[in-house]
Amino acid sequence: MTSTAAHTVGRSATHGWEDITSWVRQRGVYIALALVILYNVIFTAHFNQWDTVQLLFAQMPPVLIVSMGMALVIGTGGIDLSVGATMAIASAVLAKFVAPASSHGLGSPIALAIAMALLAGLAVGVFNGTVVAVGRVQPIVATLSLLVAGRGVALVITGGALVELFDPFLKVVRQGQVFGIADVMIVAAAIAVVVSVLVRRTTLGYRLVAIGGNRRAAVLAGVPVRSTLITVYAISGVFAAVAGLIATARLRASDPSYIGLLMELSAITAVVVGGTPLKGGQVRVLGTVAGAVLMQLLQTTLLAHNIPNSVSEMVEALIIVAAVYIQRPSRSAA
């Protein structure tokens, strides 16, 4: 075989592998989800029952909602490691305002407590965005600070103790259904639709994708990079706060040591597995939804077969490594 022919064969093999990689990157999450569902249908007892589906719908909203905010942040080429701590802070603020004075709370109306919890999430997001956009600190470093300190802040707010909450509205959040589907799942689905519209149809969506694709070019094109980044991190903070409130309602208490724990890992996994590259420049909303469903279903499957959470965490880490490997730039593009 001549060198020219060998080179042609080599190029063909390379392009063939790139085509396979691209196909897996685009559709792999849906195939994996289908396989996990098929496994459960065959091997998991009672999986086909409606009660099991309802339970999944009740468990899924926090990771789905947080993943929507994470997808926007990663779309800019950033990352938000503080989402789990933000959930804990929002939960702690809710408990502080709604708990009675006998429990060292303020005894405020539930509406005010929810508003303050969401404002806390907004404040965390704005802080992160400001440090990244104005302070020019790497996103992983900027948000790592609140990953470490945020849960401590939540513990300070609650006095380091679990605070039980009995407000009737939280019971509605926990148990409310429409046609057998949990209200919180409907809220999560609505947020996913809003994020999809934001990415595809709004100026903010175009701007955040442009920043992730080429930040310097975005600056030269007149894109307001600072305000866009602050807005995106603020949205992530609010979404994390919403997820924290839902998790609090399900737990019937505020437990800063538990709520949101390792949520950043699940959200990043959902986004990356869903096809959004960590380098930014794209946001795949539907893929992120599928990734979030896959992550929750994997955890539920492992739990149903008496496999400990530590194994679930290792599985998520391996999935991230595999997804990042598939998304790496090809040699021909380098």
C-alpha positions in Angstrom: 0.0 0.0 0.0 1.4 3.4 -1.0 1.8 6.2 1.6 -0.9 8.2 -0.2 -3.4 5.3 0.0 -2.4 4.6 3.7 -3.0 8.3 4.5 -6.4 8.2 2.8 -7.4 5.1 4.7 -6.2 6.8 8.0 -8.2 9.9 7.2 -11.3 7.8 6.4 -10.9 5.9 9.7 -10.5 9.2 11.6 -13.6 10.7 10.1 -15.5 7.5 10.7 -14.6 7.6 14.4 -15.5 11.3 14.5 -18.9 10.6 12.9 -19.5 7.9 15.5 -18.5 10.2 18.4 -20.7 13.0 17.0 -23.6 10.6 16.8 -23.1 9.4 20.4 -22.7 13.0 21.6 -26.1 13.9 20.0 -28.1 10.9 20.9 -26.2 8.9 23.6 -28.2 10.3 26.5 -31.5 9.1 25.0 -30.1 5.6 24.2 -28.8 5.4 27.8 -32.1 6.5 29.2 -34.0 3.9 27.1 -31.6 1.2 28.3 -32.0 2.1 31.9 -35.8 2.1 31.6 -35.7 -1.2 29.8 -33.5 -2.7 32.6 -36.0 -1.5 35.2 -39.0 -2.9 33.3 -37.3 -6.3 33.2 -35.5 -6.5 36.5 -36.9 -4.0 39.0 -40.0 -5.1 40.9 -43.1 -2.8 40.6 -41.4 -0.4 38.2 -44.3 -0.6 35.8 -46.8 0.6 38.4 -48.1 4.1 38.3 -47.2 4.6 42.0 -43.5 4.2 41.0 -43.8 6.7 38.2 -45.5 9.2 40.6 -42.6 8.7 43.0 -40.1 9.4 40.3 -42.0 12.5 39.3 -41.9 13.7 42.9 -38.2 13.1 43.3 -37.0 14.5 39.9 -37.8 18.3 40.1 -34.8 19.5 42.2 -32.1 18.0 39.9 -34.1 19.0 36.8 -34.5 22.6 37.9 -30.9 23.0 39.1 -29.7 21.4 35.8 -31.6 24.1 33.9 -29.6 26.8 35.6 -26.4 24.9 35.3 -26.9 24.5 31.6 -27.1 28.2 31.1 -24.0 28.8 33.1 -22.0 26.1 31.3 -23.3 27.6 28.0 -21.3 30.7 28.8 -18.2 28.6 29.4 -18.5 28.8 33.2 -19.6 26.5 35.9 -21.5 26.8 39.2 -20.3 24.6 42.0 -22.4 26.5 44.6 -25.9 25.2 43.6 -26.1 22.6 46.4 -25.0 25.1 49.0 -27.5 27.6 47.6 -30.3 25.1 48.1 -29.2 24.7 51.7 -29.1 28.5 52.2 -32.6 28.9 50.7 -33.9 26.1 52.9 -32.4 27.7 56.0 -33.8 31.1 55.2 -37.2 29.6 54.7 -37.0 27.9 58.0 -35.8 31.0 59.8 -38.7 33.1 58.6 -41.5 30.5 58.8 -40.6 28.7 62.0 -42.3 30.0 65.2 -40.5 32.0 67.9 -40.4 28.9 70.1 -38.1 27.3 67.5 -36.0 30.5 67.2 -37.8 31.5 64.1 -39.5 34.7 63.1 -43.0 33.3 62.6 -43.5 35.1 59.3 -46.2 34.3 56.7 -45.1 31.6 54.3 -45.3 34.0 51.3 -42.7 36.2 52.9 -40.5 33.3 53.9 -40.5 32.0 50.3 -39.8 35.4 48.9 -36.8 35.8 51.2 -35.5 32.3 50.3 -35.7 33.2 46.6 -34.0 36.5 47.3 -31.2 34.6 49.1 -30.7 32.4 46.0 -30.7 35.6 43.8 -28.1 37.2 46.1 -25.8 34.1 45.8 -26.2 34.1 42.0 -25.5 37.8 41.7 -22.4 37.5 43.9 -21.1 34.6 41.8 -21.7 36.5 38.6 -20.1 39.6 39.9 -17.0 37.8 41.0 -16.7 36.1 37.7 -17.6 39.0 35.4 -16.2 42.0 37.2 -13.5 40.3 39.4 -12.4 38.2 36.4 -12.0 35.2 38.7 -12.3 31.7 37.1 -15.8 30.4 37.6 -14.7 27.2 39.2 -12.7 29.2 41.8 -15.4 31.8 42.3 -18.2 29.3 42.9 -16.0 26.9 44.9 -15.8 29.5 47.6 -19.5 29.3 48.2 -19.5 25.6 47.8 -17.3 25.6 50.9 -18.8 28.5 52.8 -22.4 28.4 51.7 -23.4 25.3 53.7 -21.7 26.9 56.8 -23.8 30.0 56.3 -26.9 27.8 56.2 -25.9 26.1 59.4 -25.4 29.4 61.1 -28.9 30.6 60.0 -30.5 27.5 61.5 -28.3 27.3 64.5 -26.7 24.1 63.3 -29.9 22.1 63.9 -32.6 20.5 61.8 -35.7 22.6 61.8 -39.0 20.8 61.3 -41.6 22.7 59.3 -45.4 22.1 59.5 -46.8 24.9 57.3 -49.8 23.8 55.3 -48.5 25.3 52.1 -45.4 23.0 52.3 -47.8 20.1 52.5 -49.4 21.3 49.3 -46.0 21.5 47.6 -45.2 18.0 48.8 -48.5 16.3 47.9 -50.2 18.5 45.3 -51.1 16.8 42.0 -52.8 17.5 38.7 -54.1 14.5 36.9 -51.9 12.3 39.0 -48.7 14.3 38.2 -47.0 16.1 41.0 -47.3 19.9 41.0 -43.6 20.3 41.4 -42.9 18.2 38.3 -45.2 20.5 36.4 -43.3 23.5 37.7 -40.0 21.8 36.7 -41.3 21.1 33.2 -42.5 24.7 32.9 -39.0 26.0 33.9 -37.5 23.7 31.2 -39.8 25.2 28.6 -39.0 28.7 29.7 -35.2 28.0 29.5 -35.7 26.5 26.0 -37.4 29.6 24.8 -34.8 31.8 26.5 -32.0 30.1 24.8 -33.6 29.9 21.3 -35.7 33.0 21.1 -34.3 35.8 23.3 -31.4 38.2 23.1 -30.0 36.9 26.4 -29.9 33.4 25.0 -28.0 34.5 21.9 -25.6 36.5 24.1 -24.7 33.7 26.5 -24.1 31.3 23.7 -21.9 33.9 22.0 -19.9 34.4 25.2 -19.4 30.7 25.6 -18.4 30.3 21.9 -15.8 33.0 21.9 -15.7 35.6 24.7 -13.3 37.9 23.0 -15.3 37.9 19.8 -18.4 38.6 21.8 -16.8 41.6 23.4 -15.7 43.0 20.1 -19.2 42.5 18.8 -20.6 44.7 21.5 -22.2 41.9 23.7 -22.6 43.2 27.3 -20.6 40.4 28.7 -20.6 41.5 32.4 -24.4 42.0 32.7 -25.1 38.8 30.7 -22.8 36.7 33.0 -24.3 38.2 36.2 -27.8 37.6 34.9 -27.0 33.9 34.0 -25.5 33.2 37.4 -28.4 35.0 39.1 -30.9 32.7 37.2 -28.9 29.7 38.4 -29.0 30.9 42.0 -32.8 31.4 41.8 -33.4 28.0 40.3 -31.2 26.4 43.0 -33.3 28.2 45.6 -36.5 26.9 44.1 -35.0 23.4 44.2 -34.1 24.0 47.8 -37.6 24.9 48.7 -39.0 21.8 47.0 -36.5 19.6 48.7 -37.4 21.2 52.1 -41.1 20.5 51.5 -40.3 16.9 50.7 -38.1 16.5 53.8 -40.7 18.4 55.9 -37.7 20.1 57.5 -34.7 22.3 56.8 -31.5 20.3 57.2 -28.5 22.3 55.9 -26.2 19.3 56.3 -28.3 17.3 53.8 -30.3 19.4 51.5 -28.5 20.0 48.2 -25.7 17.7 49.1 -23.7 16.8 45.9 -26.4 18.4 43.8 -23.7 20.2 41.8 -22.3 16.8 40.7 -25.7 15.6 39.5 -26.5 18.8 37.7 -23.2 19.0 35.9 -23.5 15.3 34.9 -27.0 15.9 33.6 -25.9 18.9 31.5 -22.7 17.3 30.1 -24.4 13.9 29.4 -27.2 15.9 27.7 -24.7 17.2 25.1 -23.8 20.7 26.3 -20.0 21.0 26.1 -18.2 22.1 29.1 -16.3 24.6 27.0 -19.6 26.5 26.4 -21.1 27.9 23.2 -24.1 25.6 23.2 -27.1 24.8 25.5 -29.0 21.6 24.8 -32.1 22.0 26.9 -33.9 18.8 25.9 -30.7 16.8 26.3 -30.3 18.3 29.8 -33.8 17.2 30.7 -33.0 13.7 29.5 -29.7 13.8 31.4 -31.5 14.9 34.6 -34.1 12.1 34.2 -31.3 9.6 33.6 -29.4 10.7 36.7 -32.5 10.4 38.9 -33.5 7.1 37.4 -30.0 5.7 37.9 -30.0 6.7 41.6 -33.5 5.2 42.0 -32.4 2.0 40.2 -29.3 1.5 42.4 -31.4 2.2 45.5 -34.0 -0.3 44.4 -31.4 -3.0 44.1 -29.8 -2.1 47.5 -26.7 -0.6 46.1 -25.3 2.2 48.4 -25.2 5.9 47.5 -21.4 5.8 47.4 -21.6 3.6 44.3 -24.1 6.0 42.8 -21.7 8.8 43.2 -18.9 6.8 41.6 -21.2 6.0 38.7 -22.0 9.7 38.2 -18.2 10.5 38.2 -17.5 7.9 35.6 -20.4 9.2 33.5 -18.9 12.7 33.6 -15.4 11.4 32.6 -17.0 9.4 29.7 -19.1 12.4 28.5 -16.1 14.8 28.7 -14.0 12.3 26.7 -16.6 12.0 24.0 -16.8 15.8 23.8 -13.1 16.4 23.5 -11.9 18.2 20.4 -10.9 15.9 17.5 -7.2 15.9 16.4 -8.2 17.1 13.0 -9.9 20.1 14.5 -7.1 20.9 16.9 
